[in-house]
Amino acid sequence: MDDIERKQEETTAAEENPNRCRENLEKAVAAVKEALPGMTLLEREPMSQHSSFRIGGPVRALAVPSDVTSLTKLCSVLKQNHIAPMMLGNGTNILFPDEGLDQVFLVSTEKLTKMFLLPDGALYAEAGVSLSKLASFAQQNGLAGLEFASGIPGTVGGGTIMNAGAYGGELKDAIESVVCLYVPDQRLYELTREQCAFAYRSSLFKKLGGCLVLSVVFRLEKGDGETIAAKMRELNERRRDKQPLDLPSAGSAFKRPEGYYAAALIDEAGLKGYTVGGAQVSEKHAGFVVNIGGATSHDVYDLMMHVRNTVYREKGVQMEPEIIILPPDYRLEDFGPAVKPNIITMGERAES
Ligand SMILES: Cc1cc2nc3c(=O)[nH]c(=O)nc-3n(C[C@H](O)[C@H](O)[C@H](O)COP(=O)(O)OP(=O)(O)OC[C@H]3O[C@@H](n4cnc5c(N)ncnc54)[C@H](O)[C@@H]3O)c2cc1C
């Protein structure tokens, strides 16, 4: 807990002194180049290239470590320079700002793609494995329980943070344990499913921050490969029928409010097709905000704001964004008292 409190103090200090933060970031970029010359490091990389929305200005630095060891070395260099990295999976749940993120060091899990069966039959996957490859690998090995994930375009890491789910399934139902690097103390922890505090589109990692998911172990049921494949085909067909997969988006824009369906509320409020600039409430599925061409992050934000205000006015229901809107202080108007995240103590420390 001490580490968590210290980290929060450091974060506040950085917010109070953005120049210091920028200076630290410049030093960190130089230190990474010197200490890790083999590291892929993209500077001022446009995030529109890394987001399923196709929106976003340049980030100061985006590193792509080749494996878990080089990722941990990178984090150590960043820590020495007082920089906390932000992780990037497939960028399918994030709205990046047009102005860019000049105070952010992003780390992509693109190359963390090891996946294999453990001797006891469980499935091990690194954070950068795509959920579709994970589901196919499970199917090929006659393991059932991940069929719902085969059409979700994210990664194991992003999916775990978000507790991604569809058609009645959620990743938490298949996860046995998660190994993460906790940035404040630079140690590895192995958490059981219970310790991960999974909830609807949420987890301990999302609430706490500073936890980089490195790998996940999935415990699945034995099943018939053909039956599993048929289920995957059926769910993907339903997805293609109902969702606007031909247009850039970040999936469902809002979480499902308890007792309601976000898409139905938006539809009933007459907002299907509502457009701001290049952003539109999908004609095909009102739960999606799509980029119909040249959308800016402000278009998407203003559109989401309008949808949220209208649904609240007409239905009295507050809708919370499912999409992560960056930078984090870029918030949709609050309709009630802010709910403070519940900080839960970390689990057992793993052997590093
Ligand atoms: C067409 C479409 C359909 C979708 N359908 C669904 C659906 O059916 N169900 C559903 O739940 N979601 C859906 N999504 C949303 C999205 O795919 C999921 O939320 C997915 O799990 C995000 O994974 P990602 O790798 O893209 O994460 P990103 O978008 O890259 O990141 C999401 C968050 O996780 C953090 N993060 C990523 N990787 C790590 C890591 N290794 N360690 C720590 N933090 C990390 C990021 O910093 C960010 O805060 C859909 C999106 C699209 C575009």
The ligand as an SDF file (V2000), in Angstrom:
LIG
                    3D

 53 58  0  0  0  0  0  0  0  0999 V2000
  -15.4200   -3.6880  -33.9330 C   0  0  0  0  0  0  0  0  0  0  0  0
  -15.1830   -3.8430  -32.4560 C   0  0  0  0  0  0  0  0  0  0  0  0
  -15.8960   -4.7810  -31.7380 C   0  0  0  0  0  0  0  0  0  0  0  0
  -15.6760   -4.9280  -30.3670 C   0  0  0  0  0  0  0  0  0  0  0  0
  -16.4040   -5.8640  -29.6860 N   0  0  0  0  0  0  0  0  0  0  0  0
  -16.1900   -6.0160  -28.3650 C   0  0  0  0  0  0  0  0  0  0  0  0
  -16.9340   -7.0060  -27.6340 C   0  0  0  0  0  0  0  0  0  0  0  0
  -17.7390   -7.7480  -28.1820 O   0  0  0  0  0  0  0  0  0  0  0  0
  -16.7000   -7.1080  -26.3110 N   0  0  0  0  0  0  0  0  0  0  0  0
  -15.7940   -6.3120  -25.6650 C   0  0  0  0  0  0  0  0  0  0  0  0
  -15.6190   -6.4680  -24.4460 O   0  0  0  0  0  0  0  0  0  0  0  0
  -15.0930   -5.3840  -26.3250 N   0  0  0  0  0  0  0  0  0  0  0  0
  -15.2670   -5.2100  -27.6480 C   0  0  0  0  0  0  0  0  0  0  0  0
  -14.5410   -4.2740  -28.3270 N   0  0  0  0  0  0  0  0  0  0  0  0
  -13.6040   -3.3940  -27.5860 C   0  0  0  0  0  0  0  0  0  0  0  0
  -12.1510   -3.9280  -27.4650 C   0  0  0  0  0  0  0  0  0  0  0  0
  -11.8300   -4.7860  -28.5410 O   0  0  0  0  0  0  0  0  0  0  0  0
  -11.9120   -4.6440  -26.1460 C   0  0  0  0  0  0  0  0  0  0  0  0
  -12.1250   -3.7970  -25.0340 O   0  0  0  0  0  0  0  0  0  0  0  0
  -10.4880   -5.2000  -26.0700 C   0  0  0  0  0  0  0  0  0  0  0  0
  -10.3900   -6.0150  -24.9530 O   0  0  0  0  0  0  0  0  0  0  0  0
   -9.4180   -4.1240  -25.9900 C   0  0  0  0  0  0  0  0  0  0  0  0
   -8.1740   -4.7460  -26.2240 O   0  0  0  0  0  0  0  0  0  0  0  0
   -6.9640   -3.9720  -26.8910 P   0  0  0  0  0  0  0  0  0  0  0  0
   -5.7990   -4.8820  -26.9120 O   0  0  0  0  0  0  0  0  0  0  0  0
   -7.3410   -3.3730  -28.1670 O   0  0  0  0  0  0  0  0  0  0  0  0
   -6.7270   -2.8520  -25.7900 O   0  0  0  0  0  0  0  0  0  0  0  0
   -6.3480   -1.3280  -26.0420 P   0  0  0  0  0  0  0  0  0  0  0  0
   -7.4980   -0.6500  -26.6930 O   0  0  0  0  0  0  0  0  0  0  0  0
   -5.0210   -1.2340  -26.6910 O   0  0  0  0  0  0  0  0  0  0  0  0
   -6.2220   -0.8420  -24.5420 O   0  0  0  0  0  0  0  0  0  0  0  0
   -7.3690   -0.8100  -23.6930 C   0  0  0  0  0  0  0  0  0  0  0  0
   -6.8760   -0.4610  -22.2670 C   0  0  0  0  0  0  0  0  0  0  0  0
   -6.0950   -1.5280  -21.7750 O   0  0  0  0  0  0  0  0  0  0  0  0
   -4.7720   -1.0730  -21.4420 C   0  0  0  0  0  0  0  0  0  0  0  0
   -3.8800   -2.1620  -21.8050 N   0  0  0  0  0  0  0  0  0  0  0  0
   -3.7560   -2.7820  -22.9960 C   0  0  0  0  0  0  0  0  0  0  0  0
   -2.8830   -3.7970  -22.8920 N   0  0  0  0  0  0  0  0  0  0  0  0
   -2.4240   -3.8000  -21.6110 C   0  0  0  0  0  0  0  0  0  0  0  0
   -1.5070   -4.5990  -20.8750 C   0  0  0  0  0  0  0  0  0  0  0  0
   -0.8660   -5.6220  -21.4350 N   0  0  0  0  0  0  0  0  0  0  0  0
   -1.2870   -4.2990  -19.5690 N   0  0  0  0  0  0  0  0  0  0  0  0
   -1.9110   -3.2670  -18.9810 C   0  0  0  0  0  0  0  0  0  0  0  0
   -2.8000   -2.4730  -19.6170 N   0  0  0  0  0  0  0  0  0  0  0  0
   -3.0590   -2.7500  -20.9150 C   0  0  0  0  0  0  0  0  0  0  0  0
   -4.5530    0.1890  -22.2660 C   0  0  0  0  0  0  0  0  0  0  0  0
   -3.6130    1.0510  -21.6410 O   0  0  0  0  0  0  0  0  0  0  0  0
   -5.9640    0.7750  -22.2300 C   0  0  0  0  0  0  0  0  0  0  0  0
   -6.1780    1.4210  -21.0000 O   0  0  0  0  0  0  0  0  0  0  0  0
  -14.7250   -4.1090  -29.7020 C   0  0  0  0  0  0  0  0  0  0  0  0
  -13.9840   -3.1670  -30.4360 C   0  0  0  0  0  0  0  0  0  0  0  0
  -14.2040   -3.0320  -31.7970 C   0  0  0  0  0  0  0  0  0  0  0  0
  -13.3900   -2.0380  -32.5800 C   0  0  0  0  0  0  0  0  0  0  0  0
  1  2  1  0
  2  3  1  0
  2 52  2  0
  3  4  2  0
  4  5  1  0
  4 50  1  0
  5  6  2  0
  6  7  1  0
  6 13  1  0
  7  8  2  0
  7  9  1  0
  9 10  1  0
 10 11  2  0
 10 12  1  0
 12 13  2  0
 13 14  1  0
 14 15  1  0
 14 50  1  0
 15 16  1  0
 16 17  1  0
 16 18  1  0
 18 19  1  0
 18 20  1  0
 20 21  1  0
 20 22  1  0
 22 23  1  0
 23 24  1  0
 24 25  2  0
 24 26  1  0
 24 27  1  0
 27 28  1  0
 28 29  2  0
 28 30  1  0
 28 31  1  0
 31 32  1  0
 32 33  1  0
 33 34  1  0
 33 48  1  0
 34 35  1  0
 35 36  1  0
 35 46  1  0
 36 37  1  0
 36 45  1  0
 37 38  2  0
 38 39  1  0
 39 40  1  0
 39 45  2  0
 40 41  1  0
 40 42  2  0
 42 43  1  0
 43 44  2  0
 44 45  1  0
 46 47  1  0
 46 48  1  0
 48 49  1  0
 50 51  2  0
 51 52  1  0
 52 53  1  0
M  END
$$$$
